Amino acid sequence: MTIHARALLFDNDGTLVSSLDSVNRCWTRWAVEYGLTAEDFARIGLHGRPAAEIAADLLPAHVVPQAVARIEDLEVEDVADGGVGLLPGTKEFLAGLPAERWAVVTSATRRLAEARLGAVGILPKTLVAADDITRGKPDPEPYLLAARTLGVDPADCVVFEDAPAGLQAGRAAGMTTVALATTHRAEELTADLVVKDLSALSALVTEAGIEIAARP
């Protein structure tokens, strides 16, 4: 299967960067500080959503701003302690892409996203973060904003995601979706193509765009 595109849009956590252990550490500490239980978290959607939306689902409105600032601080501090790493294939896949043809589209804040990306040496020319949008994934707004920023029709974009919420956002934006089974089982992911990670894919840049194919 070959996918043709003019722009590639990547989620960050679980797609480019391995941060799951860091997330678990920080959110567990955060939950204890705010008196939340596993049952509280089980009631809501978590993976791939902005922290502000998760906090708003869990806490009284007057507590949310402080709570969001606290989880951001915890996660940025964890990055400084070596809490993230590159996922397989990330460096090689991005290395061959023109800077103006791809973007990172993350549910993290810009401060946290830049900390995680900087820690692994990824410097995207275009970054769409939670600070830039009003509705996070699974709403299509983040991916539509990225396409608009790159000047590419949404139909000519390919979304790379590990989370159901992100894949839903990509589909709602009218984009082709590629799921990476890095944090969820393959059977839990609905996409045009499902692979284990970016090491399973190759990218060929042509005058017409970018051709994405699964490695044999």
Salt bridges, closest charged atoms under 4 A:
ASP11 OD1 - LYS137 NZ 3.10
ASP13 OD1 - ARG116 NH1 2.95
GLU33 OE2 - ARG29 NE 3.45
GLU33 OE2 - ARG70 NH2 2.85
ASP40 OD1 - ARG43 NH2 3.77
GLU53 OE1 - ARG49 NH2 3.71
ASP57 OD2 - ARG49 NH2 2.99
GLU72 OE1 - ARG111 NH1 3.08
ASP73 OD1 - ARG111 NH1 2.78
GLU75 OE2 - ARG116 NH2 2.95
ASP78 OD2 - ARG25 NH2 2.73
GLU114 OE2 - ARG110 NH1 3.81
ASP132 OD2 - ARG110 NH2 2.72
ASP139 OD2 - ARG135 NE 3.22
GLU141 OE1 - ARG135 NH2 3.70
GLU161 OE2 - LYS137 NZ 2.72
ASP162 OD2 - HIS47 NE2 2.83
GLU187 OE2 - ARG185 NE 3.08
GLU188 OE2 - ARG185 NH2 3.82
GLU211 OE2 - HIS4 ND1 3.88
